[in-house]
Amino acid sequence: MEDAFVHRKRSSRLAIKESEREEARLAQIRKAEEEEKMGRARRLEARRQREEEERLRREQAREQRRKERERSESRKQTEQE
C-alpha cells in the first residue's frame, strides 16, 4: 500500500514537471510569435517612414523645379521688355 502511495506521489511530481515544461515551451512559442509580430510592425513603420521621406523629397524637388522655371520665364519676359 505504501508503495502505491509513493508511486502515485512520484507520478504526480513527474506530471507537474511535464506540465511546467509544456507551459514554458508554450510561453517561449508565444514570446517568439510576439517578437516576430513586433518585428513586422517595426519594419512596416520604417518602410512607411522611408516612403514618406521619399515623397517629401520628390515634392520638394518638383517645387524647386517649378520655382526655377518661373524665375527663368520671368527673366525672359524682362529681357523682352
Phi and psi in radians as a Rosetta constraint file:
Dihedral C 1 N 2 CA 2 C 2 CIRCULARHARMONIC -1.062 0.35
Dihedral N 2 CA 2 C 2 N 3 CIRCULARHARMONIC -0.628 0.35
Dihedral C 2 N 3 CA 3 C 3 CIRCULARHARMONIC -1.075 0.35
Dihedral N 3 CA 3 C 3 N 4 CIRCULARHARMONIC -0.723 0.35
Dihedral C 3 N 4 CA 4 C 4 CIRCULARHARMONIC -1.135 0.35
Dihedral N 4 CA 4 C 4 N 5 CIRCULARHARMONIC -0.693 0.35
Dihedral C 4 N 5 CA 5 C 5 CIRCULARHARMONIC -1.107 0.35
Dihedral N 5 CA 5 C 5 N 6 CIRCULARHARMONIC -0.795 0.35
Dihedral C 5 N 6 CA 6 C 6 CIRCULARHARMONIC -1.074 0.35
Dihedral N 6 CA 6 C 6 N 7 CIRCULARHARMONIC -0.728 0.35
Dihedral C 6 N 7 CA 7 C 7 CIRCULARHARMONIC -1.106 0.35
Dihedral N 7 CA 7 C 7 N 8 CIRCULARHARMONIC -0.762 0.35
Dihedral C 7 N 8 CA 8 C 8 CIRCULARHARMONIC -1.109 0.35
Dihedral N 8 CA 8 C 8 N 9 CIRCULARHARMONIC -0.733 0.35
Dihedral C 8 N 9 CA 9 C 9 CIRCULARHARMONIC -1.081 0.35
Dihedral N 9 CA 9 C 9 N 10 CIRCULARHARMONIC -0.768 0.35
Dihedral C 9 N 10 CA 10 C 10 CIRCULARHARMONIC -1.116 0.35
Dihedral N 10 CA 10 C 10 N 11 CIRCULARHARMONIC -0.762 0.35
Dihedral C 10 N 11 CA 11 C 11 CIRCULARHARMONIC -1.084 0.35
Dihedral N 11 CA 11 C 11 N 12 CIRCULARHARMONIC -0.677 0.35
Dihedral C 11 N 12 CA 12 C 12 CIRCULARHARMONIC -1.115 0.35
Dihedral N 12 CA 12 C 12 N 13 CIRCULARHARMONIC -0.785 0.35
Dihedral C 12 N 13 CA 13 C 13 CIRCULARHARMONIC -1.080 0.35
Dihedral N 13 CA 13 C 13 N 14 CIRCULARHARMONIC -0.734 0.35
Dihedral C 13 N 14 CA 14 C 14 CIRCULARHARMONIC -1.112 0.35
Dihedral N 14 CA 14 C 14 N 15 CIRCULARHARMONIC -0.716 0.35
Dihedral C 14 N 15 CA 15 C 15 CIRCULARHARMONIC -1.127 0.35
Dihedral N 15 CA 15 C 15 N 16 CIRCULARHARMONIC -0.702 0.35
Dihedral C 15 N 16 CA 16 C 16 CIRCULARHARMONIC -1.120 0.35
Dihedral N 16 CA 16 C 16 N 17 CIRCULARHARMONIC -0.795 0.35
Dihedral C 16 N 17 CA 17 C 17 CIRCULARHARMONIC -1.067 0.35
Dihedral N 17 CA 17 C 17 N 18 CIRCULARHARMONIC -0.738 0.35
Dihedral C 17 N 18 CA 18 C 18 CIRCULARHARMONIC -1.107 0.35
Dihedral N 18 CA 18 C 18 N 19 CIRCULARHARMONIC -0.736 0.35
Dihedral C 18 N 19 CA 19 C 19 CIRCULARHARMONIC -1.091 0.35
Dihedral N 19 CA 19 C 19 N 20 CIRCULARHARMONIC -0.741 0.35
Dihedral C 19 N 20 CA 20 C 20 CIRCULARHARMONIC -1.112 0.35
Dihedral N 20 CA 20 C 20 N 21 CIRCULARHARMONIC -0.711 0.35
Dihedral C 20 N 21 CA 21 C 21 CIRCULARHARMONIC -1.104 0.35
Dihedral N 21 CA 21 C 21 N 22 CIRCULARHARMONIC -0.726 0.35
Dihedral C 21 N 22 CA 22 C 22 CIRCULARHARMONIC -1.137 0.35
Dihedral N 22 CA 22 C 22 N 23 CIRCULARHARMONIC -0.737 0.35
Dihedral C 22 N 23 CA 23 C 23 CIRCULARHARMONIC -1.068 0.35
Dihedral N 23 CA 23 C 23 N 24 CIRCULARHARMONIC -0.754 0.35
Dihedral C 23 N 24 CA 24 C 24 CIRCULARHARMONIC -1.117 0.35
Dihedral N 24 CA 24 C 24 N 25 CIRCULARHARMONIC -0.718 0.35
Dihedral C 24 N 25 CA 25 C 25 CIRCULARHARMONIC -1.101 0.35
Dihedral N 25 CA 25 C 25 N 26 CIRCULARHARMONIC -0.785 0.35
Dihedral C 25 N 26 CA 26 C 26 CIRCULARHARMONIC -1.139 0.35
Dihedral N 26 CA 26 C 26 N 27 CIRCULARHARMONIC -0.671 0.35
Dihedral C 26 N 27 CA 27 C 27 CIRCULARHARMONIC -1.107 0.35
Dihedral N 27 CA 27 C 27 N 28 CIRCULARHARMONIC -0.698 0.35
Dihedral C 27 N 28 CA 28 C 28 CIRCULARHARMONIC -1.124 0.35
Dihedral N 28 CA 28 C 28 N 29 CIRCULARHARMONIC -0.721 0.35
Dihedral C 28 N 29 CA 29 C 29 CIRCULARHARMONIC -1.104 0.35
Dihedral N 29 CA 29 C 29 N 30 CIRCULARHARMONIC -0.791 0.35
Dihedral C 29 N 30 CA 30 C 30 CIRCULARHARMONIC -1.069 0.35
Dihedral N 30 CA 30 C 30 N 31 CIRCULARHARMONIC -0.715 0.35
Dihedral C 30 N 31 CA 31 C 31 CIRCULARHARMONIC -1.108 0.35
Dihedral N 31 CA 31 C 31 N 32 CIRCULARHARMONIC -0.774 0.35
Dihedral C 31 N 32 CA 32 C 32 CIRCULARHARMONIC -1.097 0.35
Dihedral N 32 CA 32 C 32 N 33 CIRCULARHARMONIC -0.727 0.35
Dihedral C 32 N 33 CA 33 C 33 CIRCULARHARMONIC -1.118 0.35
Dihedral N 33 CA 33 C 33 N 34 CIRCULARHARMONIC -0.735 0.35
Dihedral C 33 N 34 CA 34 C 34 CIRCULARHARMONIC -1.124 0.35
Dihedral N 34 CA 34 C 34 N 35 CIRCULARHARMONIC -0.725 0.35
Dihedral C 34 N 35 CA 35 C 35 CIRCULARHARMONIC -1.110 0.35
Dihedral N 35 CA 35 C 35 N 36 CIRCULARHARMONIC -0.700 0.35
Dihedral C 35 N 36 CA 36 C 36 CIRCULARHARMONIC -1.111 0.35
Dihedral N 36 CA 36 C 36 N 37 CIRCULARHARMONIC -0.749 0.35
Dihedral C 36 N 37 CA 37 C 37 CIRCULARHARMONIC -1.080 0.35
Dihedral N 37 CA 37 C 37 N 38 CIRCULARHARMONIC -0.781 0.35
Dihedral C 37 N 38 CA 38 C 38 CIRCULARHARMONIC -1.160 0.35
Dihedral N 38 CA 38 C 38 N 39 CIRCULARHARMONIC -0.652 0.35
Dihedral C 38 N 39 CA 39 C 39 CIRCULARHARMONIC -1.097 0.35
Dihedral N 39 CA 39 C 39 N 40 CIRCULARHARMONIC -0.750 0.35
Dihedral C 39 N 40 CA 40 C 40 CIRCULARHARMONIC -1.080 0.35
Dihedral N 40 CA 40 C 40 N 41 CIRCULARHARMONIC -0.732 0.35
Dihedral C 40 N 41 CA 41 C 41 CIRCULARHARMONIC -1.108 0.35
Dihedral N 41 CA 41 C 41 N 42 CIRCULARHARMONIC -0.727 0.35
Dihedral C 41 N 42 CA 42 C 42 CIRCULARHARMONIC -1.141 0.35
Dihedral N 42 CA 42 C 42 N 43 CIRCULARHARMONIC -0.742 0.35
Dihedral C 42 N 43 CA 43 C 43 CIRCULARHARMONIC -1.118 0.35
Dihedral N 43 CA 43 C 43 N 44 CIRCULARHARMONIC -0.711 0.35
Dihedral C 43 N 44 CA 44 C 44 CIRCULARHARMONIC -1.109 0.35
Dihedral N 44 CA 44 C 44 N 45 CIRCULARHARMONIC -0.763 0.35
Dihedral C 44 N 45 CA 45 C 45 CIRCULARHARMONIC -1.127 0.35
Dihedral N 45 CA 45 C 45 N 46 CIRCULARHARMONIC -0.732 0.35
Dihedral C 45 N 46 CA 46 C 46 CIRCULARHARMONIC -1.093 0.35
Dihedral N 46 CA 46 C 46 N 47 CIRCULARHARMONIC -0.721 0.35
Dihedral C 46 N 47 CA 47 C 47 CIRCULARHARMONIC -1.095 0.35
Dihedral N 47 CA 47 C 47 N 48 CIRCULARHARMONIC -0.789 0.35
Dihedral C 47 N 48 CA 48 C 48 CIRCULARHARMONIC -1.042 0.35
Dihedral N 48 CA 48 C 48 N 49 CIRCULARHARMONIC -0.728 0.35
Dihedral C 48 N 49 CA 49 C 49 CIRCULARHARMONIC -1.135 0.35
Dihedral N 49 CA 49 C 49 N 50 CIRCULARHARMONIC -0.768 0.35
Dihedral C 49 N 50 CA 50 C 50 CIRCULARHARMONIC -1.065 0.35
Dihedral N 50 CA 50 C 50 N 51 CIRCULARHARMONIC -0.743 0.35
Dihedral C 50 N 51 CA 51 C 51 CIRCULARHARMONIC -1.109 0.35
Dihedral N 51 CA 51 C 51 N 52 CIRCULARHARMONIC -0.699 0.35
Dihedral C 51 N 52 CA 52 C 52 CIRCULARHARMONIC -1.149 0.35
Dihedral N 52 CA 52 C 52 N 53 CIRCULARHARMONIC -0.740 0.35
Dihedral C 52 N 53 CA 53 C 53 CIRCULARHARMONIC -1.101 0.35
Dihedral N 53 CA 53 C 53 N 54 CIRCULARHARMONIC -0.724 0.35
Dihedral C 53 N 54 CA 54 C 54 CIRCULARHARMONIC -1.122 0.35
Dihedral N 54 CA 54 C 54 N 55 CIRCULARHARMONIC -0.721 0.35
Dihedral C 54 N 55 CA 55 C 55 CIRCULARHARMONIC -1.083 0.35
Dihedral N 55 CA 55 C 55 N 56 CIRCULARHARMONIC -0.740 0.35
Dihedral C 55 N 56 CA 56 C 56 CIRCULARHARMONIC -1.135 0.35
Dihedral N 56 CA 56 C 56 N 57 CIRCULARHARMONIC -0.705 0.35
Dihedral C 56 N 57 CA 57 C 57 CIRCULARHARMONIC -1.078 0.35
Dihedral N 57 CA 57 C 57 N 58 CIRCULARHARMONIC -0.777 0.35
Dihedral C 57 N 58 CA 58 C 58 CIRCULARHARMONIC -1.103 0.35
Dihedral N 58 CA 58 C 58 N 59 CIRCULARHARMONIC -0.720 0.35
Dihedral C 58 N 59 CA 59 C 59 CIRCULARHARMONIC -1.117 0.35
Dihedral N 59 CA 59 C 59 N 60 CIRCULARHARMONIC -0.750 0.35
Dihedral C 59 N 60 CA 60 C 60 CIRCULARHARMONIC -1.143 0.35
Dihedral N 60 CA 60 C 60 N 61 CIRCULARHARMONIC -0.709 0.35
Dihedral C 60 N 61 CA 61 C 61 CIRCULARHARMONIC -1.119 0.35
Dihedral N 61 CA 61 C 61 N 62 CIRCULARHARMONIC -0.727 0.35
Dihedral C 61 N 62 CA 62 C 62 CIRCULARHARMONIC -1.090 0.35
Dihedral N 62 CA 62 C 62 N 63 CIRCULARHARMONIC -0.761 0.35
Dihedral C 62 N 63 CA 63 C 63 CIRCULARHARMONIC -1.133 0.35
Dihedral N 63 CA 63 C 63 N 64 CIRCULARHARMONIC -0.699 0.35
Dihedral C 63 N 64 CA 64 C 64 CIRCULARHARMONIC -1.094 0.35
Dihedral N 64 CA 64 C 64 N 65 CIRCULARHARMONIC -0.772 0.35
Dihedral C 64 N 65 CA 65 C 65 CIRCULARHARMONIC -1.099 0.35
Dihedral N 65 CA 65 C 65 N 66 CIRCULARHARMONIC -0.677 0.35
Dihedral C 65 N 66 CA 66 C 66 CIRCULARHARMONIC -1.100 0.35
Dihedral N 66 CA 66 C 66 N 67 CIRCULARHARMONIC -0.790 0.35
Dihedral C 66 N 67 CA 67 C 67 CIRCULARHARMONIC -1.097 0.35
Dihedral N 67 CA 67 C 67 N 68 CIRCULARHARMONIC -0.741 0.35
Dihedral C 67 N 68 CA 68 C 68 CIRCULARHARMONIC -1.081 0.35
Dihedral N 68 CA 68 C 68 N 69 CIRCULARHARMONIC -0.739 0.35
Dihedral C 68 N 69 CA 69 C 69 CIRCULARHARMONIC -1.099 0.35
Dihedral N 69 CA 69 C 69 N 70 CIRCULARHARMONIC -0.747 0.35
Dihedral C 69 N 70 CA 70 C 70 CIRCULARHARMONIC -1.118 0.35
Dihedral N 70 CA 70 C 70 N 71 CIRCULARHARMONIC -0.729 0.35
Dihedral C 70 N 71 CA 71 C 71 CIRCULARHARMONIC -1.096 0.35
Dihedral N 71 CA 71 C 71 N 72 CIRCULARHARMONIC -0.745 0.35
Dihedral C 71 N 72 CA 72 C 72 CIRCULARHARMONIC -1.099 0.35
Dihedral N 72 CA 72 C 72 N 73 CIRCULARHARMONIC -0.782 0.35
Dihedral C 72 N 73 CA 73 C 73 CIRCULARHARMONIC -1.143 0.35
Dihedral N 73 CA 73 C 73 N 74 CIRCULARHARMONIC -0.640 0.35
Dihedral C 73 N 74 CA 74 C 74 CIRCULARHARMONIC -1.142 0.35
Dihedral N 74 CA 74 C 74 N 75 CIRCULARHARMONIC -0.716 0.35
Dihedral C 74 N 75 CA 75 C 75 CIRCULARHARMONIC -1.114 0.35
Dihedral N 75 CA 75 C 75 N 76 CIRCULARHARMONIC -0.728 0.35
Dihedral C 75 N 76 CA 76 C 76 CIRCULARHARMONIC -1.088 0.35
Dihedral N 76 CA 76 C 76 N 77 CIRCULARHARMONIC -0.709 0.35
Dihedral C 76 N 77 CA 77 C 77 CIRCULARHARMONIC -1.173 0.35
Dihedral N 77 CA 77 C 77 N 78 CIRCULARHARMONIC -0.658 0.35
Dihedral C 77 N 78 CA 78 C 78 CIRCULARHARMONIC -1.163 0.35
Dihedral N 78 CA 78 C 78 N 79 CIRCULARHARMONIC -0.686 0.35
Dihedral C 78 N 79 CA 79 C 79 CIRCULARHARMONIC -1.187 0.35
Dihedral N 79 CA 79 C 79 N 80 CIRCULARHARMONIC -0.587 0.35
Dihedral C 79 N 80 CA 80 C 80 CIRCULARHARMONIC -1.283 0.35
Dihedral N 80 CA 80 C 80 N 81 CIRCULARHARMONIC -0.438 0.35
